[in-house]
Amino acid sequence: RAKYLVCYNPQVGLGNVAVVMVSAMNLAQLTGRILVIHWNTNMVSRHAWELLETPGVRLLADAASELEVVDTSISRSGVKSLYFFHLMDSGMLASMLELLGCSDLSTSLNQHRIVSISSNLYFTPLLQTNPHLKPGQVLSFHEGLGRLMTPSVKAKKRALSYANKTSWGSAPIVAVHLRTREVGEDNDDWPVADAPDEEMLASLTKCIEQAVHMEFGDVEAWDVYLASTTEKARKVASEHFKLSPKLRRILSLPKLERNRHTGSGAVDAMAEALLISRADIFVRLVVGTHGFSTFAFMANALRSHSEWAASLPPLRREGFAPNYVVTSKCGEQRCFEAPPEVRMADVSFHGKYVTGRSCGDVVA
């Protein structure tokens, strides 16, 4: 009898949806299960993502009869439910870290026909370091993303249309992503303000200029593609960037729908990620924190999924674009090279008694 892993998507952004679903696909494959996707409260994400026809992956509606679904919910009898969030009970978190990071997954979940998981964390790194698994058994994020889903046709058309109209790539492009606090966000989210202050804007502008010089030397001109979660941040950043003498243009997607809880907002967010993936340099800032952004990691991963951009000028550099992060938390210069690969959000603040498991500290 077939076994299943049901991935429930909580109310998170496009980047979180992607990293959790790829992690869930890895877990399903490692435990010999069929992955069942339940968009749950994230139905609008279907406007940004399209699932590929992947063996062993189904939508909830297609597997309903086998799972004994009642009113779009799964009967809880005999179901093992897993919850994995950065803010959760420390004891429950410790149990999840032990399960994913240390246990023999071929046996630890074997007695359950149906396992469900809900998470806002990229937990693939725990699987990659699990001592019971061999190197190569777990797909990286960009590999898994390429097997599981692709940006929607609408998002690709939106990005390509704008790129063609603006002669994208006629000069080096620096993509800048500002993660700022949106109206209605809860205190769990990281940004602390709706726009960077003057000091941060000065650091950001200096960082962009230094990055261009480091990567391209003394070029005649360069463009900025500016993406921001708030219009206020976009406006103040644009005014500051204009002070750069060699900046040719500031590009931004027109008529942008910033409400990511609507279909058009999800499409526009994905279109921005696609455009960022075609930039020569990527600079990001999360106002008030260390710069962690799953949206940025998603945009980096999309660089290797570029069939939609075949008509655009070729990339100036293969592989990931150089990544830089600007932050108020580290040092005076505040401009640092950053790894482009996605990582799991920090849970070490729960303490060593939580992260130190039977096979060692699983997040060290």
C-alpha positions, 0 to 999 in steps of 0.5 A: 500500500502506498505511503504519502507525505503531505506538504501543507503550505502555511501563509508564507511568501514565494521563496518560503513556499519553494524551499519548503516544497523542495525540502518536502520532496527530498524527504518524500523521496528518501522515505519512499513516499508520494509527495502530496502538495496542499496549497492550503492558505497559499492558493495565490502561489499557484499564479506564480508557480506551476507544478511540473509533471514529476513522478511521485508528486501529486496535488491533494485533489488528485490523491484525495480518494487514496488519502481519505480526504474529508472536506479538503482536510485529511482525517487525522486518524493514523496520520503523523503530523510534523511541524517545523518553524523557527519560532516554536516550542523548543522541545518540539523543535528538538524532536524535529531536529533529531528526526530530520538530522540524526534518525534513520529516516528509512525506519523512523517514519515507517509505521505511518502510512500518511505523514504531513508536514507544515514548515517555514524552514528550508530543512534540506541541510539537515537531510544533507548532513544526516549520518544515515544518508550518503552524499548525493542522495539529497537534491540541492535547492536549484536541482530540486526546484528544476524537477518540481516546479517552474515560474508561471507562464504569466510571470515569464511573459511579464518579465520578458516583456519588460526586459525586451522593452528596456533593452535589458543587458545593454549595460551591466545590471545591478539588481537591488532588492530591499526587504522592508516592512509592509503594512500588516506584517506581524512581529515575527517578520524580520524587517523593522521599518518600511524604508532604509534611513539616510545612513543605510542608503548611503551605505547601500549606494557605496556598496553598489558602486564598490561592487560594480568596480570589483566585478567590472572595473572602470565601466562607462555606465551601468544600470540598477534594477530596483525591487522593493517590498514597499513603494516608499523604500523604492522612492527614497532609494531611487533618489539616493542612487541618482547621485552615482555619476556612472549610473545610467538608468534605474529600472523597476517593473511598472504598474507593480501590484505589491499585495502578494496575497492576490494573483496579480501580486504573486505574478509580479513578485515572480516576474521580479525574481526572474529579472533579478536572476538575469542581473550581473550583480545582486545586492540585497538589504533587509532593513534592520537585520542581517539580510536573510531573505528566501526571496533572494535565495529563490531569485539566485536559484532561478538563474539556472532555469532561464529558458524563458530568457532565450531571446535576451543577451547571454549572461556575462557570467555563468553560475550565480551572480556575485551576491552582496549584502548590506546590513546595519548589524555587522561592522562599519563598512556594511557591505559584504560578499554573501553566499548565493545558496539558500540556507536554513533560517537560524534556530540556534537561539533556542540553545545548545540543549535544543540543537545538540542532538544524538549525532552532534549539533545539527545546525553548527 
